[in-house]
Amino acid sequence: MVAECLLKEEDELVQKGCGWMLKAASKSYPDDVFEFVLRYQGQLPRSVVRTAIAKLPDSQRQQVLRHKATSH
């Protein structure tokens, strides 16, 4: 996935673009985006995670948010 190449990118605009790309992909591939965000959540900036999960089904979005709270 292209987003894997951008995990360590520090440029804010690139991070925003990554989040929007994942958000757009979640419309057609929600399970793939969900799994990606869970796998790399600790490496993704919060803004990318929030944008990426915006269009996921509510149950998946809540699971990502709970996973973040329990992973600290």
N, CA, C and O atoms as a MOPAC input file, in Angstrom:
PM7 MOZYME 1SCF
protein

 N      0.84800 1    -1.17900 1     0.00000 1
 C      0.00000 1     0.00000 1     0.00000 1
 C      0.89600 1     1.24700 1     0.00000 1
 O      1.91100 1     1.29500 1     0.69600 1
 N      0.51300 1     2.22600 1    -0.77200 1
 C      1.28400 1     3.46200 1    -0.89300 1
 C      1.45200 1     4.13200 1     0.47000 1
 O      2.49600 1     4.72500 1     0.74200 1
 N      0.46000 1     4.04700 1     1.30500 1
 C      0.51700 1     4.70600 1     2.61300 1
 C      1.67300 1     4.18500 1     3.46000 1
 O      2.19400 1     4.92000 1     4.29900 1
 N      2.08300 1     2.94100 1     3.26100 1
 C      3.22200 1     2.40200 1     4.01200 1
 C      4.49600 1     3.18600 1     3.71600 1
 O      5.34600 1     3.35400 1     4.59000 1
 N      4.62400 1     3.65700 1     2.50200 1
 C      5.80200 1     4.43600 1     2.11000 1
 C      5.83400 1     5.79500 1     2.81000 1
 O      6.88900 1     6.42100 1     2.90400 1
 N      4.69800 1     6.24200 1     3.29200 1
 C      4.59800 1     7.58000 1     3.88000 1
 C      4.56500 1     7.56900 1     5.40900 1
 O      4.35300 1     8.61500 1     6.02300 1
 N      4.76700 1     6.42300 1     6.02600 1
 C      4.65700 1     6.31600 1     7.47900 1
 C      5.58600 1     7.26000 1     8.23700 1
 O      5.19700 1     7.82100 1     9.26100 1
 N      6.77600 1     7.43600 1     7.75600 1
 C      7.76400 1     8.24200 1     8.47000 1
 C      7.86800 1     9.67200 1     7.94100 1
 O      8.73100 1    10.43700 1     8.37400 1
 N      7.00300 1    10.02400 1     7.02300 1
 C      7.01900 1    11.36600 1     6.43200 1
 C      6.61900 1    12.40300 1     7.48200 1
 O      5.59900 1    12.25300 1     8.15400 1
 N      7.41700 1    13.43900 1     7.61500 1
 C      7.15900 1    14.46500 1     8.62600 1
 C      6.46300 1    15.69900 1     8.07000 1
 O      5.96700 1    16.52500 1     8.83600 1
 N      6.41900 1    15.83300 1     6.76400 1
 C      5.77700 1    16.99100 1     6.15400 1
 C      4.27200 1    16.93700 1     6.40300 1
 O      3.61600 1    15.94900 1     6.07200 1
 N      3.73400 1    17.99500 1     6.98400 1
 C      2.32600 1    18.03000 1     7.36400 1
 C      1.39400 1    17.87500 1     6.15800 1
 O      0.35800 1    17.21700 1     6.25600 1
 N      1.75500 1    18.47300 1     5.03500 1
 C      0.90400 1    18.37000 1     3.85000 1
 C      0.87700 1    16.94300 1     3.29600 1
 O     -0.15200 1    16.48300 1     2.80000 1
 N      1.99600 1    16.25800 1     3.38400 1
 C      2.04400 1    14.86700 1     2.93700 1
 C      1.20300 1    14.00800 1     3.87900 1
 O      0.49400 1    13.10900 1     3.42700 1
 N      1.27500 1    14.27700 1     5.17900 1
 C      0.45500 1    13.54700 1     6.14900 1
 C     -1.03200 1    13.76200 1     5.86700 1
 O     -1.81900 1    12.81500 1     5.90200 1
 N     -1.40900 1    14.99900 1     5.59000 1
 C     -2.80700 1    15.28500 1     5.26100 1
 C     -3.22900 1    14.53700 1     4.00700 1
 O     -4.32100 1    13.97200 1     3.94500 1
 N     -2.35700 1    14.54000 1     3.01200 1
 C     -2.65400 1    13.82300 1     1.77800 1
 C     -2.82000 1    12.32900 1     2.01400 1
 O     -3.69000 1    11.69200 1     1.41900 1
 N     -1.99200 1    11.77900 1     2.87500 1
 C     -2.08100 1    10.36100 1     3.21800 1
 C     -3.42100 1    10.06300 1     3.88800 1
 O     -4.07900 1     9.07400 1     3.56400 1
 N     -3.81700 1    10.92200 1     4.82200 1
 C     -5.10300 1    10.74900 1     5.50200 1
 C     -6.26800 1    10.80700 1     4.53000 1
 O     -7.19000 1     9.99500 1     4.60700 1
 N     -6.22500 1    11.77500 1     3.61100 1
 C     -7.29900 1    11.91100 1     2.62000 1
 C     -7.30400 1    10.72900 1     1.65800 1
 O     -8.37300 1    10.28000 1     1.24400 1
 N     -6.12800 1    10.21600 1     1.29400 1
 C     -6.05200 1     9.05700 1     0.41500 1
 C     -6.69300 1     7.84400 1     1.09100 1
 O     -7.45600 1     7.10700 1     0.46600 1
 N     -6.37800 1     7.64400 1     2.36600 1
 C     -6.96100 1     6.52400 1     3.10500 1
 C     -8.47000 1     6.70400 1     3.26200 1
 O     -9.22700 1     5.73800 1     3.16500 1
 N     -8.89900 1     7.92500 1     3.50000 1
 C    -10.33000 1     8.20800 1     3.62500 1
 C    -11.05000 1     7.86400 1     2.33000 1
 O    -12.10800 1     7.23500 1     2.35600 1
 N    -10.48800 1     8.27000 1     1.20400 1
 C    -11.09000 1     7.96600 1    -0.09100 1
 C    -11.09500 1     6.45600 1    -0.34800 1
 O    -12.07100 1     5.91600 1    -0.86900 1
 N    -10.01700 1     5.78800 1     0.01400 1
 C     -9.92800 1     4.33800 1    -0.18600 1
 C    -10.91900 1     3.59400 1     0.70600 1
 O    -11.38600 1     2.51100 1     0.35200 1
 N    -11.23600 1     4.17100 1     1.84900 1
 C    -12.14400 1     3.49400 1     2.78600 1
 C    -13.55600 1     3.37000 1     2.23400 1
 O    -14.33200 1     2.54300 1     2.71100 1
 N    -13.89900 1     4.17200 1     1.24300 1
 C    -15.23400 1     4.07800 1     0.64300 1
 C    -15.37900 1     2.76600 1    -0.13100 1
 O    -16.44400 1     2.14900 1    -0.11000 1
 N    -14.32800 1     2.34300 1    -0.80200 1
 C    -14.36700 1     1.10500 1    -1.59200 1
 C    -13.75400 1    -0.08800 1    -0.86400 1
 O    -14.13400 1    -1.23500 1    -1.09900 1
 N    -12.80300 1     0.19700 1     0.02100 1
 C    -12.06100 1    -0.87400 1     0.70600 1
 C    -12.01900 1    -0.62800 1     2.21600 1
 O    -10.93300 1    -0.50800 1     2.78200 1
 N    -13.16300 1    -0.55100 1     2.87000 1
 C    -13.16800 1    -0.20200 1     4.29600 1
 C    -12.39400 1    -1.18800 1     5.16900 1
 O    -11.71700 1    -0.77900 1     6.11200 1
 N    -12.48800 1    -2.47700 1     4.86400 1
 C    -11.78500 1    -3.45900 1     5.69400 1
 C    -10.27400 1    -3.33900 1     5.56300 1
 O     -9.55000 1    -3.49800 1     6.54500 1
 N     -9.79400 1    -3.06000 1     4.35500 1
 C     -8.35600 1    -2.89900 1     4.14500 1
 C     -7.82500 1    -1.66800 1     4.87900 1
 O     -6.76400 1    -1.72600 1     5.50000 1
 N     -8.55200 1    -0.56600 1     4.80900 1
 C     -8.13200 1     0.65300 1     5.49800 1
 C     -8.19400 1     0.43600 1     7.00500 1
 O     -7.29000 1     0.85500 1     7.72800 1
 N     -9.24200 1    -0.20900 1     7.48000 1
 C     -9.38700 1    -0.51100 1     8.90600 1
 C     -8.19100 1    -1.31400 1     9.41500 1
 O     -7.59900 1    -0.97400 1    10.43900 1
 N     -7.84100 1    -2.37300 1     8.70000 1
 C     -6.71000 1    -3.21400 1     9.11000 1
 C     -5.39500 1    -2.44300 1     9.05200 1
 O     -4.54800 1    -2.59600 1     9.93200 1
 N     -5.22000 1    -1.61900 1     8.02800 1
 C     -4.00800 1    -0.81400 1     7.90700 1
 C     -3.87000 1     0.13700 1     9.09200 1
 O     -2.80400 1     0.22700 1     9.70200 1
 N     -4.94300 1     0.84100 1     9.41100 1
 C     -4.89100 1     1.80900 1    10.51400 1
 C     -4.61200 1     1.10700 1    11.83300 1
 O     -3.82100 1     1.60500 1    12.63400 1
 N     -5.23800 1    -0.03100 1    12.07700 1
 C     -4.95300 1    -0.76400 1    13.30900 1
 C     -3.50100 1    -1.21700 1    13.36600 1
 O     -2.85500 1    -1.12100 1    14.41000 1
 N     -2.99200 1    -1.70900 1    12.24400 1
 C     -1.61600 1    -2.22900 1    12.20300 1
 C     -0.58400 1    -1.12600 1    12.46300 1
 O      0.40200 1    -1.34700 1    13.16600 1
 N     -0.81800 1     0.06000 1    11.89200 1
 C      0.18200 1     1.12100 1    11.95900 1
 C     -0.23600 1     2.29600 1    12.84100 1
 O      0.38100 1     3.35900 1    12.77500 1
 N     -1.23900 1     2.13000 1    13.63800 1
 C     -1.77600 1     3.22700 1    14.41600 1
 C     -0.72300 1     3.91300 1    15.28500 1
 O     -0.74700 1     5.13500 1    15.43400 1
 N      0.17500 1     3.16000 1    15.84500 1
 C      1.21200 1     3.73800 1    16.68800 1
 C      2.23000 1     4.56900 1    15.91800 1
 O      2.94900 1     5.37300 1    16.51100 1
 N      2.29800 1     4.38200 1    14.61100 1
 C      3.25400 1     5.10400 1    13.78000 1
 C      2.61200 1     6.26400 1    13.01100 1
 O      3.31200 1     7.15000 1    12.51900 1
 N      1.29100 1     6.25400 1    12.91100 1
 C      0.58300 1     7.28800 1    12.15300 1
 C      0.27700 1     8.49000 1    13.04200 1
 O     -0.10900 1     8.31900 1    14.19900 1
 N      0.44200 1     9.68700 1    12.52500 1
 C      0.02500 1    10.86600 1    13.28900 1
 C     -1.48500 1    10.81300 1    13.54500 1
 O     -2.24100 1    10.25700 1    12.74900 1
 N     -1.89700 1    11.38100 1    14.63200 1
 C     -3.31000 1    11.37100 1    15.00700 1
 C     -4.20000 1    11.94400 1    13.90300 1
 O     -5.29200 1    11.43400 1    13.65000 1
 N     -3.72900 1    12.99900 1    13.25400 1
 C     -4.53000 1    13.61800 1    12.19400 1
 C     -4.77700 1    12.65100 1    11.03500 1
 O     -5.85000 1    12.67000 1    10.43300 1
 N     -3.80100 1    11.81600 1    10.72300 1
 C     -3.96300 1    10.83500 1     9.64900 1
 C     -4.99300 1     9.78400 1    10.06200 1
 O     -5.86200 1     9.41200 1     9.27400 1
 N     -4.88800 1     9.31300 1    11.29600 1
 C     -5.83300 1     8.30200 1    11.78700 1
 C     -7.25000 1     8.85500 1    11.76400 1
 O     -8.16400 1     8.19600 1    11.26700 1
 N     -7.44100 1    10.04700 1    12.29300 1
 C     -8.78000 1    10.65100 1    12.34800 1
 C     -9.37900 1    10.83300 1    10.96700 1
 O    -10.55900 1    10.55200 1    10.75600 1
 N     -8.57500 1    11.30000 1    10.02800 1
 C     -9.07500 1    11.50000 1     8.66700 1
 C     -9.35900 1    10.16100 1     8.00300 1
 O    -10.38300 1    10.00200 1     7.33800 1
 N     -8.46500 1     9.20300 1     8.17700 1
 C     -8.60200 1     7.90100 1     7.52100 1
 C     -9.85800 1     7.15700 1     7.96400 1
 O    -10.47900 1     6.46500 1     7.15800 1
 N    -10.23900 1     7.28900 1     9.23100 1
 C    -11.37400 1     6.51400 1     9.73900 1
 C    -12.70900 1     7.24900 1     9.61400 1
 O    -13.74600 1     6.71100 1    10.00100 1
 N    -12.69600 1     8.45600 1     9.08600 1
 C    -13.90300 1     9.27900 1     9.04200 1
 C    -15.07100 1     8.61800 1     8.32300 1
 O    -16.21700 1     8.80600 1     8.73000 1
 N    -14.82100 1     7.85800 1     7.27800 1
 C    -15.89200 1     7.23800 1     6.49500 1
 C    -16.07300 1     5.74700 1     6.78300 1
 O    -16.88600 1     5.08400 1     6.14000 1
 N    -15.31700 1     5.22200 1     7.74800 1
 C    -15.48500 1     3.81500 1     8.10400 1
 C    -16.81800 1     3.62800 1     8.83000 1
 O    -17.34500 1     4.57400 1     9.41600 1
 N    -17.36100 1     2.41400 1     8.79100 1
 C    -18.56400 1     2.14300 1     9.58100 1
 C    -18.30200 1     2.47000 1    11.05600 1
 O    -17.18200 1     2.33200 1    11.54900 1
 N    -19.34300 1     2.89900 1    11.73200 1
 C    -19.20600 1     3.34200 1    13.11500 1
 C    -18.54500 1     2.29600 1    14.01300 1
 O    -17.74200 1     2.64400 1    14.87900 1
 N    -18.87600 1     1.02800 1    13.81500 1
 C    -18.29500 1    -0.02200 1    14.66000 1
 C    -16.77800 1    -0.10100 1    14.47500 1
 O    -16.04600 1    -0.27000 1    15.45000 1
 N    -16.30200 1     0.01800 1    13.23800 1
 C    -14.86500 1    -0.01900 1    12.99300 1
 C    -14.18500 1     1.23800 1    13.52400 1
 O    -13.09900 1     1.16600 1    14.10000 1
 N    -14.81700 1     2.37600 1    13.33200 1
 C    -14.25000 1     3.63700 1    13.82400 1
 C    -14.09400 1     3.58700 1    15.34600 1
 O    -13.05700 1     3.97800 1    15.88200 1
 N    -15.11500 1     3.11200 1    16.02600 1
 C    -15.04600 1     3.02000 1    17.48300 1
 C    -13.96800 1     2.02200 1    17.92700 1
 O    -13.28700 1     2.24800 1    18.92700 1
 N    -13.81800 1     0.94500 1    17.19800 1
 C    -12.79100 1    -0.04400 1    17.53100 1
 C    -11.39200 1     0.56500 1    17.40600 1
 O    -10.53100 1     0.30700 1    18.24600 1
 N    -11.16000 1     1.36100 1    16.37700 1
 C     -9.86300 1     2.02900 1    16.20900 1
 C     -9.62100 1     2.96600 1    17.38900 1
 O     -8.52500 1     2.98800 1    17.95000 1
 N    -10.62000 1     3.72700 1    17.76100 1
 C    -10.45900 1     4.67200 1    18.86200 1
 C    -10.22600 1     3.95900 1    20.19100 1
 O     -9.43400 1     4.42300 1    21.01000 1
 N    -10.91100 1     2.83100 1    20.41400 1
 C    -10.68500 1     2.05100 1    21.63300 1
 C     -9.30700 1     1.42200 1    21.62900 1
 O     -8.63900 1     1.37500 1    22.66200 1
 N     -8.87100 1     0.93400 1    20.46000 1
 C     -7.54400 1     0.32300 1    20.33600 1
 C     -6.45900 1     1.32700 1    20.70100 1
 O     -5.48300 1     0.97700 1    21.36400 1
 N     -6.62700 1     2.56700 1    20.27400 1
 C     -5.66900 1     3.62000 1    20.58800 1
 C     -5.61900 1     3.85900 1    22.09300 1
 O     -4.54300 1     4.03100 1    22.66600 1
 N     -6.78800 1     3.87000 1    22.72900 1
 C     -6.84900 1     4.14300 1    24.16800 1
 C     -6.20800 1     3.00500 1    24.97100 1
 O     -5.62100 1     3.25100 1    26.02500 1
 N     -6.31300 1     1.77800 1    24.49100 1
 C     -5.76200 1     0.65700 1    25.25200 1
 C     -4.31600 1     0.34800 1    24.89800 1
 O     -3.66300 1    -0.42600 1    25.59700 1
 N     -3.80400 1     0.94300 1    23.82000 1
 C     -2.43000 1     0.62300 1    23.41000 1
 C     -1.38800 1     1.48700 1    24.10900 1
 O     -0.19100 1     1.27700 1    23.91200 1
 N     -1.80600 1     2.44200 1    24.91100 1
 C     -0.83500 1     3.29600 1    25.62500 1
 C     -0.52900 1     2.75800 1    26.97700 1
 O      0.26400 1     3.34700 1    27.71100 1

